[in-house]
Amino acid sequence: MVFSHRLGAVVLPAQNGVLSALGYDLAKLGSKSLGVIVQEGSRKASGVVFPDLGIFYTLKNEEIADIEFLSHEKTEFKIFFDQQKQSTSVNIAWILGEVVRFLKPKFFLTFEKAEEVLELFQSDLGLLREFFSGDPQTPVLYLGLGIEEFKTETLIKIQEISKDRLLFYRVLPAGLHKVELALYFRHP
């Protein structure tokens, strides 16, 4: 597959790669198999989050294809890319990709998918209510990224990118010279 190796790229996995070997029927999943590069690895591999599958996996670069990059070269990818970008129900992978490209995180820290946001808070409704006043049974994706600093303008831009999908965020200490920006997105 063709790879442009950029953080935040929305990618499709190879039909005969690791995800297929793990039992995922990628042909049947279609756009639900879209992933986002959240961790630049070596020239040989990158860390990819697959939001609809709820997994993070490090894949060889030849096992993933950057859709936007390929849309400039191949008609079938251009058609797919244009359809995805014009869809009224934008796949969360495109939103996460744009957020990652905007933030340019120094570190990928964590990713989780939960049927209910309360699951991510070990069923502690009191703790959840400190950050979120919505329905505790809302399906959610949690993406934790290590960034150097957090500004109000950062949040405004993330809200603009994610439209109504960002439920809430937290800024947490994450070690020397960085903070964890914990983003909680409604999904689907």
Helices and strands as residue ranges (DSSP letters): E 10-13, H 18-21, H 26-29, G 30-33, E 35-40, E 45-50, E 55-60, G 61-63, E 64-66, H 67-71, H 75-86, H 92-103, E 107-114, G 117-121, H 125-129, E 140-147, H 152-162, E 166-173, E 179-186
